[in-house]
């Protein structure tokens, strides 16, 4: 018999969550799945960040960084390994997309190594009119 699906809630980030978020994303940074975030970068993400919580513990995180009225990006999406497959990632992405809609931001992008996940969330490689995002890296990682 398998365990029932884990219970969790998605809520906006609060300033007091920052130490726990920094600790939560640390293993993802260590394995190269997320870019490192300074304390200031995390503070800047608070107004548009979301956490997934289970029994008082952060088990997921994502934030929307709004660059302009036209463009935003989903940043630092991570879900604890033991909670993957429960829909947390999709709900975090949906919360970010809803925030972009509330703020009337036209486009939400995601830079990811897991394009299939984002496709399942409704993202695509092209925008209407066959527009595509291209990147040029100015430094080595």
PyMOL commands that set and color helices and strands:
alter all, ss='L'
color gray80, all
select helices_A, chain A and resi 15-30+39-48+81-83+88-102+115-120
alter helices_A, ss='H'
color red, helices_A
select strands_A, chain A and resi 9-12+49-54+57-66+71-79+107-110+126-127+131-132
alter strands_A, ss='S'
color yellow, strands_A
deselect
rebuild
show_as cartoon
